Amino acid sequence: MSLLLATLWGGFTVGATLALIVLGMVLIFRATDTFNFAHGHFMLIPAYLVGKWQVENDMPFLLALTCAVLVVSALSAFLYTAVLRKTVGMPLFIPVIATLGFAAILDGVIGMVFKSQLYNITIPALPDGAVDVAGLRIGTAAVVIALFAYGLGILVALIVQYTAVGARMRAVGQDSMLASQGGINVRRIYLGSWIVAGVLAGLGGIAYGSTNIVSPSMLDLAFLAFPALLLGGFDSIPGALVGGLCVGMIQSATSAYIGSEYLPLTTYSLILVVLLVRPQGLLGTQEVTRV
Amino acid sequence: MTTTDTPSMTTPTPRRGQVRRERTSTRGLVVMLALLAVIALAVMQFADGYNSFLFVTFLTAAIAAVGLNLLMGTAGQVSIGNAAFLAVGAFSAVFMDRAGVPMGVSVFVAALVAAMVGLVVGIPALRIRGIYLALATFAAHFIILFAVERYQAGAVGDVGFYLTPRLGSIGTGVGYWPIVLVGALALVVALAASVTSGDSGRVMRVVRDQEEAAGAMGVRVARAKLFVFTMSSGMVGFAGALAAYVGGTVSSSSYTLHLAIIYLAMILIGGTDSILGAVIGAAIISWLPQLSGQLTGLLFSENTAALFAPQMSQVLYGSVIVLCILVAPGGIVGWCKELRDRYESRRTANAEQGQHR
């Protein structure tokens, strides 16, 4: 019983970080119709920065957080403005490769700046101690962080659904030409989507780094985001939360019951199955090809 | 939200008034191969160990790049599974080597094995396209590598396999490999050229550009896709097997997603849908680590160069990819064609102006 609970809890927490990453990817996909293969690095860099500044420079957490968020916003803005805006109208695989190239650059830079250091982020004002749930001890901090991540995701979903800004975003996503004719600044919406996506990823990374260790292996989480993205649906914001949670659970269950060597197998077989059976995911919109 | 599928999946839209040019002529390819053969002979005579190793690495990469270009450039099927197929080829070669099969046979059998795996991977491609296909090949990469890792773990563990050197290896010098590999490249180039020209080439290109229209016209789209997946994976597997024999060691840890990205970069830089472009791209990318080492040494210090060589080369790869997309999305071959077209149209315009005077 406690194994089951531990599994569920593990899935829940991983799913929280995944949900934030995938949410960002959904926003990007709705904006520019591409995957961002550099998203994992958008998650890793702020976490590394906060960790480094906290540990080595003794910077107060909020300051480090703000600066890290600014850095990742600048990175996403740069990627969108300098690179992806130029690839409009180009064949599909080119923007994807552009993000891959950017990811390679960030990989190299991270390796050189942070070398093989590991960091642990401490978020002040988090409750200490642990809770006892049906025989399983859970750190209270972890609970708060997981709830925060999901809460943030739900907040974004609500904003997109019910506010004026959200309405504009949805309009641009549905028909950008018409939206621009209607007076919506399409480029600004795209830029905004990219920046928000980067910030979400960064926050997810920082949240993860506080309950785990900040290290390059965090990038594996970003790879997990793809099945979650697919499962939830590329363009569905609630789907991001659902997909993240599901994949987190699957990961956790595989580690617990089958063995963590089989993780790649289950995760990626899941992708293949979803692609073949229901490519639009659970909550995404189906792509209809008209002749 | 329903969207109509964008027609062109991989070719850049031609500028107004320009007809899309023919692919590199057979003559051009023969010249390229002859040049490489000459270089190979020179390398075998004069070059030192490091440079000859670089050359043979380039040749195996070129073979794989030609295969990938067939799949992505000509047939428009996006695939990030390249590293996985290299692994399939390499590990099949290893398996047969351990069973005592001679090298001449095992490289071709390895190619066949990779082709079969490619066929299986191609089956999802019948139903999914574009970005979904990229994801599927992404998943296939991890699944194939999982299988390969289990095999290695069961047999020899992390240290990887060793293949008995034939024709020379890193330790004893490259021996006859340069010219043998040029021969192998010639074989693959000939195959690719024949498949991408004429009717079969047109079929692949129409499947790439207008799949629905192709089906409506009576083109056997499914058959074309499966064919190109099989052929392309076979070529890549062939390259992987050869690389295994040249390098002497095979370990699953060397077949990373990063490697697949490097091959994508080769196609991008050389130019899509161009066999010559694939070879050029392979040459440039193979030379890049040397360049990155020297650049780091220049910009920072020799120490930094040694310490951060892999990271610097990653930054360099990434920058080359991004720059190429911004400046020359058609790759080198596309850029040259554009220059030639611009020159010719200017000549025609001048001639016309002269006539009206």
Interface residues (C-beta under 8 A of the other chain):
Chain A: T34 F35 A82 V83 K86 T87 G89 M90 P91 L92 F93 I94 V96 I97 A98 L100 G101 F102 A103 A104 I105 L106 D107 G108 V109 G111 M112 G173 Q174 F226 P227 L230 D235 P264 L265 T267 Y268 S269 I271 L272 L275 L276 P279 T285 Q286 E287 V288 T289 R290 V291
Chain B: M1 T2 T3 T4 D5 T6 S8 M9 T10 T11 P12 T13 M72 V78 P124 R127 I128 G130 I131 Y132 A134 L135 A136 F138 A139 A140 F142 I143 L145 F146 E212 A213 A216 H258 I261 L264 A265 L268 F308 P310 Q311 M312 S313 Q314 V315 L316 Y317 G318 S319 V320 I321 V322 I325 L326 P329
